[in-house]
Structure formats: structure tokens, C-alpha cells
Amino acid sequence: MNLVQVWTASDEQGLRQAERRDMFVRDAGSTTSRVGFHRLLAEFVGWNLPMVPNFSGTETRLYLEVLFPLFYIEQKYGWSGIGPRIPTHYGIREPLRRGVEFTLGLHTLERIRQADALREEAAAASRQWASLVSKAQATAQAENFRISYLQEKPTGRPQRRNAEVEANINSEWHGLQDAEAIWRRRLSDLRDVGMDAGARTTQTREQLADAEREVQRLSATARNLHEQLNLSASDEDAIVARLSSLAEDKRRLQDLKKIVSLGGELELPLLSEGRCPTCSQEVDGRLVATETVTPVEENISLLDSERLALQALQNSAATRTANLARSLANAEASLSEARDRVRLLRDELIGPSNAPSIADIQERLVLEGRLRAATHARRLVAGIDEELDELAEIVDDTRARRANLDSNITDAEDRATLQNFRRSFQQQLAAYNLRSLSPESVSIDDRTLLPVNDGFELTFDVAFGISASDTIRTKWAYYAALLETAISAQGGRHLGLLMLDEPRQQETDRDSLAAFLHRLRYDSRNAQIVYATSEDPTQLERLLAGIPHTKLPANGRHLIDF
């Protein structure tokens, strides 16, 4: 049901006269809409639910469904593990950690927001950097220039180098300033020479022969570059295919590992059948010196190493392909110019002898165009360099603030809160007589905020010696310690309610249960404890002796009708 009926009043008498309000849950807007029940409930509790990172790269509300499992353990699934069962369908990153941080009043959420803001600043600078680089490259390529020392990824100010524009003259790359000087000298020579076509016939024939040879040379260069580009693209395709194959091999090996870890048996083919027992690929005697099979874990590690190597090769191949594509574009542009010159020289030889030299006129026009293009490119790239310098300073500032944020992972108040959380948790483990491990060896991890032993998350696992009853004891200690720490912390936000449905799971011994109930008596001074059980009444009376409590059903009226 997504519809909730709400009556609001300050006492039971007022409920009879209150008007009903229909509100909704489990739909978008339930935490923000004026008729969203979760918004009403959060306001009633007095919580301002924060925005937290999600898997889509944005933020979402820290929903009440993520918080309530920290205050209520239901019988059917709630006792199945040590950590609370937190819903994941909201797409919140590390929802349990976010919920515990909110409950304990830690400042981590604020640091996460700051870190996300810094990441967004860095991403924005990176996008702007890429846009400027693309603009510079497009300008250079349009004029058959190329740019050297253009840093394609954001760098800090000390590492910045100004880009240099280069032009291709007679298959040699020159800095733009030197190229402009060459073009101006040639343009000056052409202006000083005023011969008509007939007077320069011999010279035109020599130039035509040179131009034809240049066309042949540039054609060969373009063909060679085209072949290299195709080979480089083929290499990239082969690497992509191999990476895909590696991913499939790894998935298969992980499935095998999972079956083995669950105690299953694998019907693996023998080496004598000519197939690898782990990846099922065909092998022969040259590949197998002995009939020893490499363990699945080692094969997975080898695949990971090969994947890293292939990714490095893929990056190299992509860079080589891009460079070859630029070189091919320059060669084809030069080839087009050379063909145009051949055509003009031929036209000049068969044209009127008293006409001005078409080739000289065309060359002057080309040189003037080159000089104008060079001026435009130089000014544009200089402007882009200035903008990149400004971005480099932003990059330095963002990195410095990020480093400062990372160096202060927890502040003094958070450290004190977490220390109290651990202390309460370990004290209770000792009081409840944890048997599988020493209580001192079990702690709360700073990052996950879950119980750990020797750096590993604590879970029910007979192989590691964690019994089912000790799992229940640990869960008691975790929830009670969370309640006590949040209530005592300055910014704690515990609901002040702890509901336990059948806490005596796995036939945990009654001495441990008695210690837990006495701890709940201590906690009931600051919170309401609701304890549901089907324990034998006689045993229950003995366990509750001396502990103030109220049994339901009891005398008087109750909202819940028994």
C-alpha cells in the first residue's frame, strides 16, 4: 500500500475530532511533497534529512527506510547477520555507513559534500580544459598546422608549458615564427620578379618537374600513413577484443571459485583431454610442461595483470592512431596543394606567352593566406594558453584543498564519538560472554562502521570460528552501543527507540541474555525499549527480576488492540 491515512492531535481526545489526511509513500516526492508521509514523519521526529551521494553521481535524500533498520530488528530476516539490513534500491552509496554517520552525528557527511564539491570543481575544470584543447587542435588542423607541447589533461601551474604552433614546409615542421619568416621572404621574392609566362618557360618546366616529383613523394607518404593508420586501428580492435575475452575468462573463473568456496565439486576436464581445466581453452604439449593445474586464484591474478598491460597498450595505440590521423590529414592537405600547383604550371605552359605567371599569382595568394592563417592561429593559441594558465591555478587550488580535506579524515569530536562507540561495543561483548573471539580483538572499523576482527568484516562463518550465538551477541552489542553513543553524542540523532523482535535467537544462553536485559535497563533511561518475545513466562519473569518494565497487554486503553 502506498496510501497512508494520518490524524494529528496532541492527545487521545483530540484524535476523535482530528481530520483525516491522506498521504503517500514509496513514490517519488514522499520526502519533499507536502502530502509525502516521510516528510511529515521526519518533521515530527525533528530531523532534517541530508542529501547523500548516489551511484548516478548526483545526490539523493537519506531516506527514513535507510535509518529505521538501525532502531528496529525484525524477527524474520533482522537477525540473519551482524550488520543491519539496509535497503539498497535508493541507489545511495554505502547506505549503512551514511545511516550510522547520521545517527552518531558525525561530520563525515559534510566532508563528503565538500569532497564531492571539489570533485565537481575538478571535473568542470577538466571539461573546460578539454574544450580549449579541442578548440586549439581544430584551429590548427583547419589550417594544416600542428600544435606541440599542448597538454591534453589538466596540469598544475608549475608543470604548464605553452603550446607551440608548427607549420609544414617541404615536409619539414617549423615553428610558426620561423615559417612566417620563410613565407615573407618568398612573398618578397615573388613581388620583385615580374616576368611574364613566356619569359619564364624554362623555369616553369623545371618547376613543373619538381612539383610532379613532390606529388609522387606526397602520394607515397599519404599511402604509407594510411596503411599505418589502418594497422594501428586493427591493433586497437584486437586489444579491445582481447580485453573482452579476458573479462569473460575472469567471470568464468570467479564462478568456479564461488562454486568451490560453497563446497561444490567441479567436473573439470583433464589435461589429457587437451583442455585447460580452468578456462577450458585448447592446449597442447608445448603449453604444458607438467600436468600441474594452476589454482583458480592465481589464474585470476594473472588475468588482472594481463588486463592492466593491455589497457596500457590500448592507451598507447589510441595515442598513436590519433597522431597518425593528424599526420595523414597534413600530408593529404600538402598533396592537394602540390596537385593544384602542377595544374597551374601546366596551364601556364599552354597559355598565352604574354600573360602574367598564373603559378606566381597563385603562390602569392597562398602565401598571403598562410600568413593570415598563421596570425589568427597564433593569437587564438596565445589566448587559449592564458586560459589554460588560469585553469592550472584552479587545478592547483582544488588539489591543495582536496589534500587538506583528505589529511583530516576525522576531526577530534568524531574521533571521540567513534572511540565511545567502540568502547561501549567491546564492553558489551565481554559482558555477554563472547566465546568465538576475544572481545578486545573485535572493533568497529572507521570506514565501514561495522564490526571487524583483524581488519576483516565480522560475519557468521564457521570456518573463521564465529558461531551463530556469538553473531547474535555481537548484534546485541552493536545496536545497544549505537543507541548509547548517539544519545550521549553532542550531535547524535538516534530515534530514542529500540525495538527487538525475538532477541534470543540461536538459543543463546540465558546468562548472556540476562546481561543484555540489564544493559537495556540502563539504556531505557534515555530511550524506549520495545522487547517482543515468546519466551516461557516463568523464565521471562526470572530474567526480568529487578528490571522495571511494562507488559502488554496491560490495564488501560492502547492504540494497539490486543
C-alpha positions as CSV (number, residue, x, y, z in Angstrom):
1,M,0.0,0.0,0.0
2,N,1.3,3.4,-0.9
3,L,-1.5,5.4,0.8
4,V,-1.2,6.4,4.5
5,Q,-4.1,7.9,6.5
6,V,-2.9,10.4,9.1
7,W,-4.7,12.1,12.0
8,T,-2.8,14.7,14.0
9,A,-3.6,15.6,17.7
10,S,-1.8,16.2,21.0
11,D,-3.9,13.6,22.9
12,E,-6.3,10.8,22.5
13,Q,-9.4,13.0,22.9
14,G,-8.1,15.2,20.1
15,L,-7.7,12.2,17.8
16,R,-11.5,11.7,17.8
17,Q,-12.0,15.2,16.4
18,A,-9.0,15.4,14.1
19,E,-9.5,15.5,10.4
20,R,-8.0,12.7,8.3
21,R,-5.2,13.5,5.8
22,D,-4.3,11.2,3.0
23,M,-0.6,11.0,2.3
24,F,1.6,8.8,0.1
25,V,4.8,6.7,0.5
26,R,7.0,4.6,-1.8
27,D,6.8,7.1,-4.7
28,A,9.0,10.0,-5.8
29,G,8.4,13.0,-3.6
30,S,7.5,11.2,-0.4
31,T,10.3,13.1,1.4
32,T,9.7,16.5,-0.1
33,S,6.0,16.8,-1.1
34,R,3.6,18.5,1.3
35,V,1.5,15.3,1.2
36,G,4.5,13.0,1.4
37,F,4.3,10.9,4.6
38,H,8.0,10.6,5.0
39,R,8.4,14.4,5.0
40,L,5.7,14.6,7.8
41,L,7.4,11.8,9.8
42,A,10.9,13.4,9.5
43,E,9.4,16.7,10.6
44,F,7.6,15.0,13.5
45,V,10.8,13.4,14.7
46,G,12.7,16.7,14.2
47,W,15.2,15.5,11.6
48,N,16.4,17.5,8.7
49,L,17.4,14.6,6.4
50,P,20.6,15.4,4.5
51,M,21.4,14.8,0.8
52,V,24.0,12.0,0.3
53,P,25.9,10.8,-2.8
54,N,24.3,8.2,-5.0
55,F,25.6,5.9,-7.7
56,S,24.4,8.2,-10.5
57,G,27.0,10.8,-9.5
58,T,24.4,13.1,-8.0
59,E,22.7,13.3,-4.6
60,T,19.6,11.8,-3.1
61,R,17.8,12.2,0.2
62,L,18.9,9.9,3.1
63,Y,15.5,8.1,3.3
64,L,14.0,7.1,6.6
65,E,13.9,3.5,5.4
66,V,17.7,3.6,5.5
67,L,17.7,4.8,9.1
68,F,14.9,2.8,10.7
69,P,16.8,-0.6,10.4
70,L,19.2,0.9,13.0
71,F,16.4,1.1,15.5
72,Y,14.3,-2.0,14.8
73,I,15.4,-5.6,14.4
74,E,12.5,-7.7,13.0
75,Q,12.4,-11.4,13.5
76,K,12.3,-12.9,10.1
77,Y,15.5,-11.5,8.5
78,G,16.8,-9.0,11.0
79,W,18.9,-11.5,12.9
80,S,20.5,-13.1,9.9
81,G,23.7,-11.1,10.1
82,I,25.7,-8.8,12.3
83,G,25.1,-5.6,10.4
84,P,21.7,-4.0,9.9
85,R,19.8,-5.0,6.7
86,I,19.7,-1.7,4.8
87,P,17.6,-1.2,1.6
88,T,19.7,-0.5,-1.4
89,H,17.1,0.3,-4.0
90,Y,17.5,4.1,-3.5
91,G,21.0,3.9,-5.1
92,I,22.7,5.5,-2.1
93,R,26.5,4.8,-2.0
94,E,27.4,3.0,1.2
95,P,23.8,3.4,2.7
96,L,24.7,1.7,6.0
97,R,27.7,3.9,6.6
98,R,25.6,7.0,5.8
99,G,22.9,6.0,8.2
100,V,25.3,5.3,11.1
101,E,27.1,8.6,10.5
102,F,23.8,10.4,10.6
103,T,22.7,8.6,13.7
104,L,26.0,9.3,15.5
105,G,26.1,12.9,14.4
106,L,29.5,12.5,12.7
107,H,30.7,15.3,10.4
108,T,31.6,12.9,7.7
109,L,28.6,13.8,5.6
110,E,29.8,17.4,5.5
111,R,33.3,16.3,4.4
112,I,31.7,14.1,1.7
113,R,29.8,17.1,0.4
114,Q,33.0,19.1,0.4
115,A,34.8,16.3,-1.4
116,D,32.0,16.0,-3.9
117,A,32.1,19.7,-4.5
118,L,35.8,19.6,-5.1
119,R,35.4,16.7,-7.5
120,E,32.8,18.7,-9.3
121,E,35.1,21.7,-9.5
122,A,37.9,19.5,-10.8
123,A,35.5,17.9,-13.3
124,A,34.3,21.3,-14.5
125,A,37.9,22.5,-14.9
126,S,38.7,19.2,-16.8
127,R,35.8,19.7,-19.2
128,Q,36.8,23.3,-19.8
129,W,40.4,22.3,-20.3
130,A,39.4,19.6,-22.9
131,S,37.2,22.1,-24.7
132,L,40.1,24.6,-25.0
133,V,42.5,21.9,-26.2
134,S,39.9,20.7,-28.8
135,K,39.4,24.3,-30.0
136,A,43.2,24.8,-30.4
137,Q,43.6,21.5,-32.2
138,A,40.7,22.1,-34.5
139,T,42.0,25.6,-35.4
140,A,45.5,24.2,-36.2
141,Q,44.2,21.3,-38.2
142,A,41.9,23.5,-40.3
143,E,45.0,25.5,-41.4
144,N,47.2,22.4,-41.9
145,F,49.2,23.4,-38.8
146,R,50.0,21.2,-35.8
147,I,50.5,22.0,-32.1
148,S,53.3,20.7,-29.9
149,Y,53.5,20.7,-26.2
150,L,49.7,21.1,-25.8
151,Q,49.0,19.3,-22.5
152,E,45.7,17.5,-23.1
153,K,45.0,16.7,-19.5
154,P,44.8,19.3,-16.6
155,T,48.1,20.1,-15.0
156,G,49.2,22.4,-12.2
157,R,50.9,25.7,-12.8
158,P,54.5,24.5,-12.2
159,Q,54.0,21.8,-14.9
160,R,52.4,24.0,-17.5
161,R,54.1,24.5,-20.9
162,N,52.9,26.9,-23.5
163,A,51.8,25.3,-26.8
164,E,53.8,25.8,-29.9
165,V,52.2,26.0,-33.4
166,E,54.2,24.4,-36.2
167,A,53.8,24.6,-40.0
168,N,54.8,22.0,-42.6
169,I,57.2,23.4,-45.2
170,N,58.6,21.0,-47.8
171,S,57.8,18.0,-45.4
172,E,59.6,19.6,-42.5
173,W,58.0,21.1,-39.5
174,H,59.0,24.6,-38.4
175,G,57.9,26.8,-35.6
176,L,55.2,29.2,-36.7
177,Q,57.5,32.3,-36.3
178,D,60.2,30.7,-38.5
179,A,57.6,29.6,-41.0
180,E,56.2,33.1,-41.3
181,A,59.7,34.4,-41.9
182,I,60.2,31.9,-44.7
183,W,56.8,32.8,-46.3
184,R,57.5,36.5,-46.1
185,R,60.9,36.1,-47.8
186,R,59.3,34.0,-50.6
187,L,56.5,36.5,-51.0
188,S,59.0,39.3,-51.3
189,D,60.9,37.4,-54.0
190,L,57.8,36.9,-56.0
191,R,56.9,40.5,-55.8
192,D,60.4,41.5,-57.1
193,V,60.2,39.2,-60.1
194,G,57.8,40.5,-62.8
195,M,58.4,38.1,-65.7
196,D,55.5,37.1,-67.9
197,A,54.8,33.4,-68.7
198,G,56.7,33.3,-72.0
199,A,60.0,34.7,-70.5
200,R,60.0,32.1,-67.8
201,T,59.0,29.0,-69.8
202,T,62.2,27.1,-69.0
203,Q,61.9,27.9,-65.3
204,T,58.2,26.9,-65.4
205,R,59.1,23.5,-66.9
206,E,61.7,22.9,-64.2
207,Q,59.2,23.9,-61.5
208,L,56.6,21.6,-63.1
209,A,59.1,18.6,-62.9
210,D,59.8,19.5,-59.3
211,A,56.1,19.8,-58.5
212,E,55.3,16.4,-60.1
213,R,58.0,14.7,-58.1
214,E,56.6,16.4,-55.0
215,V,53.2,15.0,-55.8
216,Q,54.6,11.5,-56.2
217,R,56.5,11.8,-52.9
218,L,53.5,13.1,-51.0
219,S,51.2,10.4,-52.6
220,A,53.6,7.7,-51.3
221,T,53.8,9.4,-47.9
222,A,50.0,9.6,-47.7
223,R,49.6,5.9,-48.7
224,N,52.2,4.8,-46.1
225,L,50.4,6.8,-43.4
226,H,47.1,5.4,-44.4
227,E,48.4,1.8,-44.2
228,Q,50.0,2.6,-40.8
229,L,46.7,4.1,-39.6
230,N,44.8,1.0,-40.7
231,L,47.3,-1.2,-38.9
232,S,47.1,0.9,-35.7
233,A,43.3,0.8,-35.8
234,S,43.4,-3.0,-36.3
235,D,45.7,-3.2,-33.2
236,E,43.2,-1.3,-31.2
237,D,40.4,-3.6,-32.3
238,A,42.5,-6.6,-31.4
239,I,43.2,-5.2,-27.9
240,V,39.6,-4.4,-27.3
241,A,38.6,-8.0,-28.4
242,R,41.2,-9.5,-26.1
243,L,40.1,-7.3,-23.1
244,S,36.5,-8.6,-23.7
245,S,37.8,-12.1,-23.8
246,L,39.7,-11.5,-20.6
247,A,36.6,-10.2,-18.9
248,E,34.7,-13.3,-19.9
249,D,37.6,-15.6,-18.7
250,K,37.7,-13.8,-15.4
251,R,33.9,-14.1,-14.9
252,R,34.1,-17.9,-15.6
253,L,37.0,-18.3,-13.2
254,Q,35.1,-16.3,-10.5
255,D,32.1,-18.5,-11.0
256,L,34.3,-21.6,-10.5
257,K,35.8,-20.0,-7.4
258,K,32.4,-19.3,-6.0
259,I,31.3,-22.9,-6.5
260,V,34.4,-24.2,-4.8
261,S,34.0,-21.8,-1.8
262,L,30.5,-23.0,-1.4
263,G,31.7,-26.6,-1.1
264,G,30.7,-27.7,-4.6
265,E,32.6,-30.1,-6.8
266,L,33.7,-29.2,-10.3
267,E,33.7,-31.6,-13.2
268,L,36.9,-30.3,-14.7
269,P,38.3,-31.8,-17.9
270,L,41.7,-33.5,-17.6
271,L,44.8,-32.1,-19.3
272,S,45.0,-35.3,-21.2
273,E,41.8,-34.2,-23.0
274,G,43.7,-31.2,-24.3
275,R,41.7,-28.6,-22.5
276,C,42.6,-26.2,-19.7
277,P,40.7,-27.2,-16.5
278,T,40.1,-23.6,-15.5
279,C,39.5,-21.6,-18.7
280,S,38.5,-24.5,-21.0
281,Q,40.8,-23.3,-23.8
282,E,42.5,-25.8,-26.1
283,V,46.2,-26.6,-25.1
284,D,48.9,-28.8,-26.4
285,G,52.1,-30.4,-25.2
286,R,54.1,-27.2,-25.9
287,L,52.0,-25.2,-23.5
288,V,52.1,-27.7,-20.6
289,A,55.4,-28.9,-19.3
290,T,53.9,-30.7,-16.4
291,E,50.3,-31.8,-15.6
292,T,50.1,-29.4,-12.7
293,V,47.0,-27.1,-12.8
294,T,47.4,-23.5,-11.8
295,P,45.0,-22.6,-9.0
296,V,41.9,-20.5,-9.9
297,E,43.0,-17.6,-7.7
298,E,46.4,-17.4,-9.5
299,N,44.7,-17.5,-12.9
300,I,42.5,-14.6,-11.8
301,S,45.6,-12.7,-10.7
302,L,47.3,-13.4,-14.0
303,L,44.3,-12.2,-15.9
304,D,44.2,-9.0,-13.9
305,S,47.9,-8.4,-14.7
306,E,47.3,-9.0,-18.4
307,R,44.3,-6.7,-18.3
308,L,46.4,-3.8,-16.9
309,A,49.1,-4.4,-19.5
310,L,46.6,-4.4,-22.3
311,Q,44.9,-1.3,-21.1
312,A,48.4,0.5,-21.2
313,L,48.8,-0.8,-24.7
314,Q,45.3,0.4,-25.6
315,N,46.1,3.9,-24.5
316,S,49.4,3.8,-26.4
317,A,47.6,2.6,-29.6
318,A,44.9,5.3,-29.2
319,T,47.6,8.0,-29.0
320,R,49.5,6.5,-32.0
321,T,46.3,6.4,-34.0
322,A,45.4,10.0,-33.2
323,N,49.0,11.1,-34.2
324,L,48.8,9.1,-37.5
325,A,45.4,10.6,-38.3
326,R,46.8,14.1,-37.8
327,S,49.9,13.4,-39.9
328,L,47.7,11.8,-42.7
329,A,45.5,14.9,-42.7
330,N,48.6,17.2,-43.1
331,A,50.0,15.0,-45.8
332,E,46.7,15.0,-47.8
333,A,46.4,18.8,-47.4
334,S,50.0,19.2,-48.7
335,L,49.3,16.7,-51.6
336,S,46.2,18.8,-52.6
337,E,48.3,21.9,-52.7
338,A,51.0,20.2,-54.8
339,R,48.4,18.9,-57.3
340,D,47.0,22.4,-57.6
341,R,50.5,23.7,-58.4
342,V,51.1,21.1,-61.0
343,R,47.8,22.0,-62.7
344,L,48.6,25.7,-62.6
345,L,52.1,25.2,-64.0
346,R,50.7,23.1,-66.9
347,D,48.1,25.7,-67.6
348,E,50.8,28.3,-67.7
349,L,52.8,26.4,-70.2
350,I,49.9,26.1,-72.7
351,G,48.6,29.6,-72.1
352,P,49.5,32.9,-73.8
353,S,53.1,33.8,-73.6
354,N,52.5,37.4,-72.7
355,A,50.2,36.6,-69.8
356,P,51.4,37.0,-66.2
357,S,52.6,33.8,-64.5
358,I,49.5,32.1,-63.1
359,A,51.7,29.9,-60.8
360,D,53.3,33.0,-59.3
361,I,50.0,34.7,-58.7
362,Q,48.6,31.6,-57.1
363,E,51.6,31.1,-54.9
364,R,51.4,34.7,-53.7
365,L,47.7,34.2,-52.8
366,V,48.6,31.0,-51.0
367,L,51.4,32.7,-49.1
368,E,49.3,35.6,-48.1
369,G,46.6,33.3,-47.0
370,R,49.1,31.3,-44.9
371,L,50.3,34.4,-43.2
372,R,46.8,35.5,-42.3
373,A,46.0,32.0,-41.0
374,A,49.3,32.0,-39.0
375,T,48.4,35.3,-37.4
376,H,44.9,34.0,-36.5
377,A,46.2,30.7,-35.1
378,R,49.0,32.4,-33.1
379,R,46.6,34.8,-31.5
380,L,44.0,32.2,-30.7
381,V,46.5,29.7,-29.2
382,A,48.1,32.5,-27.2
383,G,44.6,33.3,-25.8
384,I,44.0,29.6,-25.1
385,D,47.3,29.4,-23.3
386,E,46.3,32.2,-21.0
387,E,43.0,30.5,-20.2
388,L,44.9,27.2,-19.6
389,D,47.2,29.1,-17.1
390,E,44.2,30.3,-15.2
391,L,42.7,26.8,-15.2
392,A,46.1,25.4,-14.0
393,E,45.9,27.7,-11.0
394,I,42.3,26.4,-10.3
395,V,43.6,22.8,-10.6
396,D,46.4,23.6,-8.0
397,D,43.9,25.2,-5.6
398,T,41.5,22.3,-5.9
399,R,44.2,19.7,-5.4
400,A,45.5,21.5,-2.3
401,R,42.1,21.8,-0.8
402,R,41.4,18.1,-1.6
403,A,44.8,17.1,0.1
404,N,43.9,19.2,3.1
405,L,40.5,17.5,3.3
406,D,42.0,14.0,3.0
407,S,44.5,14.7,5.7
408,N,41.7,15.4,8.2
409,I,39.6,12.4,7.7
410,T,38.0,12.7,11.1
411,D,38.0,15.6,13.5
412,A,38.5,15.4,17.2
413,E,34.8,15.3,18.0
414,D,34.2,12.5,15.5
415,R,37.2,10.5,16.9
416,A,35.8,10.8,20.4
417,T,32.4,9.6,19.3
418,L,33.9,6.6,17.4
419,Q,36.0,5.8,20.4
420,N,33.0,5.8,22.7
421,F,31.2,3.6,20.2
422,R,34.0,1.0,20.2
423,R,34.3,1.2,24.0
424,S,30.6,0.5,24.6
425,F,30.6,-2.2,21.9
426,Q,33.6,-4.1,23.4
427,Q,32.4,-3.8,27.0
428,Q,29.1,-5.4,26.0
429,L,30.8,-8.2,24.1
430,A,32.7,-9.0,27.3
431,A,29.6,-8.8,29.4
432,Y,27.6,-11.1,27.0
433,N,30.5,-13.6,27.2
434,L,31.6,-13.6,23.5
435,R,33.2,-17.0,23.1
436,S,34.5,-17.3,19.5
437,L,36.9,-14.4,19.7
438,S,38.3,-12.3,22.5
439,P,36.2,-9.1,22.9
440,E,39.4,-7.0,22.7
441,S,40.1,-8.3,19.2
442,V,36.8,-7.1,17.8
443,S,36.3,-3.5,17.0
444,I,34.4,-1.0,14.8
445,D,36.0,-0.1,11.5
446,D,36.5,3.6,10.9
447,R,35.5,3.3,7.2
448,T,32.6,0.8,7.2
449,L,31.4,1.4,10.8
450,L,30.8,-2.3,11.1
451,P,32.4,-4.9,13.5
452,V,35.7,-6.2,12.3
453,N,38.3,-8.6,13.5
454,D,42.0,-8.2,12.4
455,G,40.8,-5.9,9.6
456,F,38.1,-8.2,8.2
457,E,34.4,-7.6,8.5
458,L,32.9,-9.9,11.2
459,T,30.4,-12.4,9.7
460,F,28.9,-15.6,10.8
461,D,31.3,-18.2,9.3
462,V,32.1,-21.5,11.0
463,A,35.4,-21.6,9.1
464,F,36.5,-18.5,10.9
465,G,35.2,-19.7,14.2
466,I,32.3,-17.2,14.5
467,S,29.4,-19.2,16.0
468,A,25.7,-18.4,15.3
469,S,25.1,-17.5,19.0
470,D,28.1,-15.2,19.0
471,T,26.7,-13.5,15.9
472,I,23.6,-12.7,18.0
473,R,25.6,-11.4,20.9
474,T,27.6,-9.2,18.6
475,K,24.4,-7.8,17.1
476,W,23.0,-7.0,20.6
477,A,26.2,-5.1,21.4
478,Y,26.2,-3.2,18.1
479,Y,22.7,-1.9,18.4
480,A,22.9,-1.0,22.1
481,A,26.3,0.7,21.6
482,L,24.9,2.7,18.7
483,L,22.0,3.8,20.9
484,E,24.2,4.7,23.8
485,T,26.8,6.6,21.7
486,A,24.2,8.5,19.7
487,I,22.2,9.5,22.8
488,S,25.4,10.8,24.5
489,A,27.0,12.5,21.4
490,Q,26.5,16.2,21.0
491,G,25.1,15.9,17.5
492,G,23.6,12.4,17.8
493,R,20.2,11.8,16.2
494,H,19.0,8.5,17.5
495,L,15.3,8.0,17.3
496,G,15.3,7.2,21.1
497,L,13.5,3.9,20.3
498,L,14.9,0.4,20.1
499,M,12.6,-2.4,19.0
500,L,13.8,-6.0,19.3
501,D,11.7,-8.9,17.9
502,E,12.7,-12.2,19.5
503,P,16.3,-11.3,20.5
504,R,17.1,-14.7,21.9
505,Q,17.9,-16.3,18.5
506,Q,20.1,-19.4,18.1
507,E,19.2,-20.5,21.6
508,T,21.7,-18.0,23.0
509,D,22.3,-18.9,26.7
510,R,20.2,-17.2,29.3
511,D,23.1,-15.8,31.3
512,S,24.1,-13.8,28.2
513,L,20.5,-12.7,27.7
514,A,20.2,-11.6,31.3
515,A,23.3,-9.4,30.9
516,F,21.8,-7.9,27.7
517,L,18.5,-7.2,29.5
518,H,20.3,-5.5,32.3
519,R,22.1,-3.4,29.7
520,L,18.8,-2.4,28.2
521,R,17.6,-1.4,31.7
522,Y,20.5,1.1,31.7
523,D,19.6,2.2,28.2
524,S,15.9,2.7,29.0
525,R,16.7,5.8,31.0
526,N,17.3,7.6,27.7
527,A,15.2,5.6,25.2
528,Q,12.1,3.5,24.9
529,I,12.9,-0.2,24.6
530,V,10.3,-2.5,23.0
531,Y,11.1,-6.1,23.5
532,A,8.9,-8.8,21.8
533,T,9.4,-12.4,22.8
534,S,7.7,-15.8,23.0
535,E,9.9,-16.8,25.9
536,D,8.4,-19.1,28.5
537,P,6.6,-16.7,31.0
538,T,8.3,-18.3,34.1
539,Q,11.8,-17.9,32.5
540,L,10.9,-14.4,31.4
541,E,9.9,-13.4,34.9
542,R,13.2,-14.7,36.3
543,L,15.1,-12.8,33.6
544,L,13.2,-9.5,34.2
545,A,13.5,-9.7,38.0
546,G,14.5,-6.3,39.3
547,I,14.2,-4.6,35.9
548,P,11.4,-2.0,35.6
549,H,9.2,-2.9,32.6
550,T,5.6,-2.8,31.4
551,K,4.0,-5.8,29.9
552,L,1.5,-5.6,27.1
553,P,-1.4,-6.2,27.1
554,A,-1.8,-4.2,30.3
555,N,-4.5,-2.3,32.0
556,G,-5.9,0.8,30.3
557,R,-6.5,1.8,26.7
558,H,-3.9,1.2,24.0
559,L,-3.6,2.3,20.4
560,I,-2.9,-1.4,19.6
561,D,-5.9,-3.6,20.3
562,F,-4.9,-7.0,21.8
